[in-house]
């Protein structure tokens, strides 16, 4: 297990985890989430191959429709 910071909160995740696995664990739809990891905005096609690392700092922003 490694420790990351996600939206300001520390979280334990698998050492081999990816951004896509984190999104799934949080029960979010990857099509509605923008991810910034260590001050870099990731493209949705990068989520599955972007491995999380000890100390990573992520911000997840969800798009919500409405009017």
N, C-alpha and C positions, 0 to 999 in steps of 0.2 A: 504494500500500500504506500501511496505517496500523499502528500498534503498539497492542495491547491487552494487558491482563493477564488471563489465564484460569486460575483456581485457583492463583494465585501465580506463574505463569510467563508471561513475555512471549511474545507470539505476533504474527506478521505476518499480516494478513488484507487482503482487498480493501477499498478505500476505500468501496465501495458494498455491502459485505456486511451481511447481516442475522443476527440471532441464529439463525434457523432454518437458514441456510446454514452457520453455524459448527457447529451440532449435527450436521448432515449430514456435514460435513468430518471431524468427530471420530468418525463412524460410530456415533452414539448414536441411540436411538429417542426422538423428542420426547415421546412419551407417558410415558416413564419418567424424565424430567429436569425438575428445578426450576431455574430460572435467576434469579439475583440480578444485576442490573446497576446499578452505582453506588449500591448500598444500597437498591435498589427491586426487590421481587420481581415478576417479570413473569408475567402469565397466559399459559397456552399459546397462546391465540388471538392474543397480541401478538407471538409469536416471528417470524412471517413479515414483519411490518411494522416491526419495531424495528431501525433501522439502527445499526450499530456506529459509534463515533466514536473519533478519536485519544485515547488515554489511558483508554478505558473499562476498568473493573475488573469482571470477571465472576466469579461463583462458580457452578459447575454441580454439582448434587447429583443422583446417580442413585438411584432406588429399586431395591432388589434383594430379590426374594422368597426365602424360606427359612424354616427352622423349627428 
